[in-house]
């Protein structure tokens, strides 16, 4: 059985949702042949996907054209959608031929819709998996644009042509997806080990660790302008190229990101599935950037209000480093019960049953 898995490169949340499902499938079906098609580099995929897989470094969706991790280039994105759907039937036919040529038996997409439309045309069982879908997001940002109704109808029809769509909690409601199946949260739960992290990154284990993780897209924070605070260390990406005594780069081959996240005292991030859910499941306090225009934000916020210690920051406060009082408040707040993340095993069982993977 040959399973093709499309993983969007529009941020890292798509990989964070999909990888635990693939790992669960590999445990259930050791002989399953797995091909992962994603514009993410293989090295990034291998950090999350434990199963053996063939990698095709290609993309079948683009999501949005981004200025940075949180700001969408709406003009360029609208033009990309118009181009993508200019001859939609022909695009679907080409993709269907690709699926036949590569002898794909079943398909899982997070969350490109073109492969789902092509799978329906070829009779291949297929499923979507995500906390969002591009139909809802397209309608939110471009519903009033010329040709929007036609484009939205084609996107929605592609999702509804699938065998099913696995909606991951928390996420958009997706009321328009007729074959929606609800899943529990999906998260890779890291192991907390402060001594190991301190040794690998070179700091005093007693210090407060604040992880700055903006979801795999460019959004550099001006840490160099923030005040130095005794007993506090910032963990930042290497490409920020910061040189301060209270700053450490967190990327190292010997340190898994999920283990790092589980070992810090707080994370500062943007609204996004992977970091939000993994931090909540580990009891890590979360400060997140205000992003009112992103449709998922209010659904994430409602879930976090129940399951995590969290506060929102305006962009002005975040860029100014004016949030230490918010961190102190989170550290003093009582911790809620940790949420259960059973979604990966639920998804794997559903896929085996409904796509006939066994």
Residue pairs with C-beta under 8 A, 6 or more apart in sequence:
1 29
1 31
1 32
1 33
1 105
1 106
1 357
1 358
2 33
2 35
2 102
2 103
2 104
2 105
2 106
3 25
3 32
3 33
3 34
3 35
3 104
3 105
3 106
3 107
3 108
3 355
3 357
4 35
4 37
4 99
4 102
4 104
4 106
4 107
4 108
4 115
5 18
5 22
5 34
5 35
5 36
5 37
5 53
5 107
5 108
5 109
5 110
6 37
6 38
6 60
6 61
6 107
6 108
6 109
6 110
6 112
6 115
7 14
7 15
7 18
7 36
7 37
7 38
7 40
7 45
7 110
8 14
8 38
8 59
8 61
8 63
8 110
8 111
8 112
9 38
9 39
9 40
9 59
10 61
10 62
10 63
10 64
11 63
11 69
11 215
11 216
11 217
11 272
12 40
12 44
12 215
12 216
12 272
12 274
13 131
13 215
13 272
13 273
13 274
13 275
14 110
14 111
14 130
15 38
15 40
15 44
15 45
15 48
15 274
16 48
16 186
16 187
16 188
16 273
16 274
16 277
16 278
17 110
17 129
17 130
17 131
17 168
17 186
17 273
17 274
18 108
18 110
18 129
19 45
19 48
19 49
19 188
20 48
20 186
20 187
20 188
20 343
20 344
21 108
21 129
21 186
21 343
21 344
21 347
21 348
21 351
22 34
22 36
22 49
22 51
22 53
23 49
23 50
23 51
23 344
24 344
24 345
24 347
24 348
25 32
25 34
25 51
25 348
25 351
25 352
25 357
26 32
26 34
26 50
26 51
26 52
28 348
28 349
28 352
29 352
29 357
29 358
32 51
32 357
34 51
34 52
34 53
34 54
35 53
35 54
35 55
35 56
35 102
35 104
36 45
36 49
36 53
36 54
36 55
36 56
37 55
37 56
37 58
37 59
37 60
38 45
38 55
38 56
38 57
38 58
38 59
39 57
39 58
39 59
40 57
41 57
42 55
42 57
45 53
45 55
47 256
47 257
48 188
59 112
60 95
60 109
60 112
60 114
60 115
61 111
61 112
61 113
61 114
61 134
62 80
62 84
63 134
63 137
64 72
64 73
64 77
64 137
64 141
65 72
65 73
65 76
65 77
65 80
66 72
66 73
66 217
67 73
68 217
68 218
68 219
69 214
69 215
69 216
69 217
69 218
69 219
69 270
70 219
70 270
70 289
70 291
70 294
72 141
72 293
74 141
74 142
77 141
77 142
78 141
78 142
78 145
81 138
81 142
81 151
82 147
82 151
84 91
85 91
85 147
85 150
85 151
85 154
88 154
91 114
92 114
92 117
92 118
92 121
93 118
93 121
95 114
95 115
95 117
95 118
96 118
96 119
96 121
96 122
98 118
99 107
99 115
99 118
99 119
99 122
99 124
100 122
104 119
104 124
105 124
106 124
106 125
106 126
106 351
106 355
106 356
106 357
107 115
107 116
107 119
107 124
107 125
107 126
107 127
108 126
108 127
108 128
108 129
108 351
108 355
109 115
109 116
109 126
109 127
109 128
109 129
109 162
110 128
110 129
110 130
111 128
111 129
111 130
111 132
111 133
111 134
112 134
113 128
113 133
113 134
113 135
113 155
113 158
113 159
114 158
115 126
116 126
116 128
116 158
116 159
116 161
116 162
117 154
117 157
117 158
117 161
119 125
119 126
119 161
119 162
120 126
120 158
120 161
120 162
125 163
125 354
125 355
125 356
126 162
126 163
126 355
127 162
127 163
127 164
127 165
127 166
127 350
127 351
127 354
127 355
128 159
128 162
128 164
128 165
128 166
128 177
129 165
129 166
129 168
129 347
130 166
130 167
130 168
130 171
131 167
131 168
131 169
131 170
131 171
131 172
131 273
131 296
132 171
132 172
132 295
132 296
133 155
133 159
133 165
133 172
133 174
133 177
134 155
135 152
135 155
135 156
135 159
135 176
136 172
136 174
136 176
136 295
137 295
138 148
138 151
138 152
138 155
139 148
139 152
140 295
142 148
142 151
143 152
156 176
156 177
159 165
159 177
160 176
160 177
160 178
160 179
162 179
163 179
163 354
163 355
164 179
164 180
164 181
164 350
164 354
165 174
165 177
165 179
165 180
165 181
166 181
166 183
166 347
166 350
166 351
167 174
167 177
167 180
167 181
167 182
167 183
168 183
168 185
168 186
168 273
168 343
169 182
169 183
169 184
169 185
169 303
169 343
170 185
170 273
170 276
170 277
170 296
170 299
170 300
170 302
170 303
170 304
171 273
171 296
171 299
172 295
172 296
172 299
173 299
174 180
181 350
183 343
183 346
183 347
184 340
184 341
184 342
184 343
184 346
185 277
185 281
185 339
185 340
185 341
185 342
185 343
186 277
186 341
186 343
186 344
186 347
187 274
187 277
187 278
187 280
187 281
187 341
187 343
188 258
188 278
189 258
189 262
189 278
189 281
189 282
189 341
190 256
190 257
190 258
190 259
190 260
190 261
190 262
190 263
190 278
190 282
191 259
191 262
192 259
192 262
192 263
192 282
193 259
193 263
194 205
194 263
195 205
196 255
196 259
196 263
197 209
197 255
197 259
197 260
197 263
197 264
198 204
198 205
200 252
200 254
200 255
201 235
201 248
201 249
201 250
201 252
201 255
202 248
203 209
203 233
203 248
206 231
207 231
207 232
207 233
208 231
208 232
208 233
208 265
208 266
209 233
209 235
209 263
209 264
209 265
209 266
210 232
210 233
210 234
210 235
210 264
210 265
210 266
210 267
210 268
210 327
211 235
211 250
211 260
211 261
211 264
211 266
211 267
211 268
212 221
212 223
212 234
212 235
212 236
212 237
212 267
212 268
212 269
213 237
213 261
213 267
213 268
213 269
213 275
214 221
214 269
214 270
215 269
215 270
215 272
215 274
215 275
219 270
220 240
221 236
221 240
221 268
221 318
221 319
222 319
222 321
223 234
223 236
223 240
223 242
223 244
223 247
223 321
224 242
224 244
225 321
226 234
226 321
227 321
228 244
228 245
228 246
229 246
229 324
232 246
233 246
233 247
233 248
234 242
234 244
234 246
234 247
234 248
235 247
235 248
235 249
235 250
235 260
235 264
236 242
236 247
236 248
236 249
236 250
237 249
237 250
237 251
238 249
238 251
250 257
250 260
258 278
261 267
261 275
261 278
261 279
261 282
261 284
262 278
262 282
262 284
264 284
265 284
265 285
265 331
266 284
266 285
266 286
266 287
266 327
266 330
266 331
267 275
267 279
267 284
267 285
267 286
267 287
268 286
268 287
268 288
268 289
268 313
268 318
268 323
269 275
269 276
269 279
269 286
269 287
269 288
269 289
270 288
270 289
270 291
271 288
271 289
271 291
271 294
271 296
271 297
271 300
273 296
273 300
275 286
276 286
276 288
276 300
276 304
276 308
277 339
277 341
279 285
279 286
279 308
280 286
280 303
280 304
280 307
280 308
280 310
280 338
280 339
281 338
281 339
281 341
282 338
283 308
283 309
283 335
283 338
284 308
285 308
285 309
285 310
285 327
285 330
285 331
285 333
286 304
286 308
286 309
286 310
286 311
286 330
287 310
287 311
287 312
287 313
287 318
287 323
287 326
287 327
287 330
288 310
288 311
288 312
288 313
289 312
289 313
289 315
289 318
290 312
290 313
290 314
290 315
291 297
301 310
301 312
304 310
306 336
307 336
307 337
307 338
307 339
308 336
309 330
309 333
309 335
309 336
310 330
311 326
311 329
311 330
313 323
313 326
316 322
317 323
351 357
352 358
